[in-house]
Amino acid sequence: MTIVEPGVFKTRLGESAVQPPRTIDAYAPAADQLPRLYDRTPGNLEGAAQTIVSIAGRPDAPLRFYVGNALDDVRRHYHQRLDE
């Protein structure tokens, strides 16, 4: 079994997302830091899909498989959280 952890990909998923009519001030600091936390460059969706299919069912497949950009950012944030 492999847990696929996808990064940022350009898809149509967010096209129907609705922006709230107003923001909540308490969330502003978190929202402001999001662009600096992770590389938001979309990954190669077709390449990721092919890679996922290639490891599916393999006995040597990893437990966790991150696809997309910003893996170094994700690792850094995981380690920071674990250290806390």
C-alpha positions in Angstrom: 0.0 0.0 0.0 1.3 3.5 -0.9 -0.1 6.8 0.4 0.1 9.3 -2.5 0.7 12.8 -1.3 0.1 15.2 -4.2 1.6 18.6 -4.5 0.3 21.5 -6.6 -1.1 20.6 -10.0 -3.1 22.7 -12.5 -6.5 21.0 -12.8 -10.1 22.2 -13.2 -10.9 21.3 -9.6 -10.8 24.9 -8.3 -12.8 26.4 -11.2 -16.0 26.1 -9.3 -14.6 27.3 -6.0 -16.4 30.3 -4.5 -14.6 33.1 -2.7 -16.3 34.2 0.5 -17.8 37.6 0.3 -15.6 38.7 3.3 -12.6 37.5 5.0 -12.1 36.6 8.7 -9.5 38.9 10.2 -8.2 36.2 12.6 -7.1 34.1 9.6 -5.2 36.9 7.8 -1.8 36.1 9.3 -2.0 32.4 8.1 -3.4 33.5 4.7 -0.6 36.0 4.3 2.2 33.5 4.9 0.8 30.7 2.6 2.5 32.0 -0.6 5.9 31.9 1.1 5.5 28.4 2.6 5.4 26.3 -0.5 6.4 26.5 -4.1 3.1 26.9 -5.9 4.5 26.0 -9.3 2.2 23.4 -10.8 3.7 20.0 -11.3 3.5 17.8 -14.3 0.2 16.0 -13.9 0.7 13.5 -16.7 4.1 12.6 -15.5 2.9 12.2 -11.9 0.0 10.0 -13.0 2.4 7.7 -15.0 4.7 7.4 -12.1 1.9 6.5 -9.7 0.7 3.8 -12.1 4.2 2.5 -12.4 4.5 1.9 -8.7 1.0 0.7 -8.1 1.0 -2.9 -6.8 4.8 -3.2 -6.6 6.0 -5.0 -3.5 8.9 -2.5 -3.2 6.6 0.6 -3.5 7.2 3.2 -0.8 4.7 3.7 2.0 4.5 7.4 1.2 5.0 8.9 -2.2 5.0 12.7 -2.7 4.5 13.9 -6.3 4.7 17.5 -7.5 6.8 20.5 -6.6 7.9 21.8 -3.3 9.0 18.5 -1.7 11.9 20.3 0.0 9.4 22.8 1.5 7.2 20.0 2.7 10.0 18.2 4.3 11.2 21.3 6.0 7.8 22.0 7.5 7.3 18.5 8.6 10.6 18.5 10.4 9.8 21.9 12.0 6.5 20.5 13.3 8.1 17.4 14.6 10.8 19.4 16.4 8.2 21.5 18.1 
